[in-house]
Amino acid sequence: MFLVRQKEVPRTADHAPQKTIYLFSVNLATIARMLLDKCYKAGANLIHRRIHASLANKRTIDKQKRLEIILTQIDADDAEQRRELEEQMTPAERAIVTNCKQMQDV
C-alpha cells in the first residue's frame, strides 16, 4: 500500500524529465483506515500477550494469592510467622507476579 502517489504530467510528447511536472498526492482516508487497522491489531496483540502471561504464570499467581489470604488471616502481632510466609515467595516469583499485575493494570 502506497502512502504517497505520484502522477506525471508531461508537457511534451517525449516525456522529457526536464519538461514533465510531477504531482504528489496523499489519500487521507486510506491512511486513516490503515492506521486504524494497525491500532486494532496492536490492541489484539496486547490482549493475547496478557492472556499468555497469565496462563504461563498461573501457578505462581495462585501461590501469591494463597499467601495473601493466609497473611490477612494471621494476627498483626505475629511478625515471625508473617516473615516466614513472605519468604516462601522467591524474588524471581515476586518479579513474575509484579510483571503480571502491571500487565493487568494497563
C-alpha positions in Angstrom: 0.0 0.0 0.0 1.4 3.3 -1.0 1.1 6.4 1.2 2.2 8.9 -1.4 1.1 8.7 -5.0 2.9 10.3 -7.9 1.4 11.4 -11.2 3.5 12.5 -14.2 2.0 15.3 -16.3 4.2 15.6 -19.5 4.3 19.0 -21.2 5.7 17.4 -24.4 5.0 14.1 -26.1 8.6 12.8 -25.5 8.1 12.8 -21.7 11.4 14.6 -21.1 12.1 14.8 -17.4 13.1 18.5 -17.6 9.7 19.3 -19.1 7.5 17.0 -17.0 5.6 18.1 -14.0 5.3 15.6 -11.1 2.2 15.8 -8.9 2.2 14.1 -5.5 -0.9 13.3 -3.5 -1.9 11.6 -0.3 -5.2 9.7 0.2 -6.1 10.5 3.8 -9.0 8.1 4.0 -6.6 5.2 3.1 -4.1 6.3 5.6 -6.7 6.7 8.4 -8.0 3.2 7.6 -4.5 1.7 7.7 -3.7 3.4 11.0 -7.0 2.2 12.5 -6.2 -1.4 11.4 -2.8 -1.2 12.9 -4.3 0.1 16.2 -6.8 -2.7 16.3 -4.0 -5.2 15.7 -1.8 -3.7 18.4 -4.7 -3.9 20.9 -5.4 -7.5 20.0 -1.7 -8.4 20.4 -1.8 -6.8 23.9 -4.8 -8.8 24.9 -3.2 -12.0 23.6 0.1 -11.2 25.4 -1.8 -10.6 28.7 -3.7 -13.9 28.4 -0.5 -15.8 27.6 1.4 -14.3 30.5 -1.5 -15.1 32.9 -1.7 -18.7 31.7 2.1 -19.2 31.7 2.5 -18.0 35.3 -0.8 -19.3 36.7 0.8 -21.4 39.4 2.9 -18.5 40.7 0.0 -16.1 40.7 -2.2 -18.7 42.5 0.6 -19.2 45.1 0.8 -15.4 45.7 -3.0 -15.2 46.1 -3.0 -18.1 48.7 -0.2 -16.5 50.6 -2.0 -13.1 50.7 -5.1 -14.8 52.0 -3.1 -16.5 54.8 -1.3 -13.3 55.6 -4.7 -11.5 56.0 -5.8 -14.2 58.5 -2.7 -14.0 60.6 -2.6 -11.6 63.6 -0.6 -8.5 63.1 1.3 -9.2 66.3 2.9 -12.5 64.9 5.7 -10.9 62.9 7.8 -14.1 62.9 5.1 -16.2 61.2 4.4 -13.4 58.7 8.1 -13.2 57.8 8.2 -17.0 57.3 5.2 -16.9 54.9 6.6 -13.9 53.0 9.9 -15.8 52.5 8.0 -18.6 50.7 8.0 -16.5 47.6 11.4 -16.2 45.9 12.5 -12.9 44.4 12.0 -14.3 40.9 8.4 -15.3 41.7 7.7 -11.9 43.2 9.1 -10.3 40.0 6.8 -12.5 37.8 3.8 -11.6 39.9 4.6 -7.9 39.8 5.0 -8.0 36.0 1.7 -9.9 35.5 -0.1 -7.4 37.8 1.4 -4.5 35.8 0.2 -6.1 32.5 -3.3 -6.4 34.0 -3.4 -2.8 35.2 -2.6 -1.5 31.7 
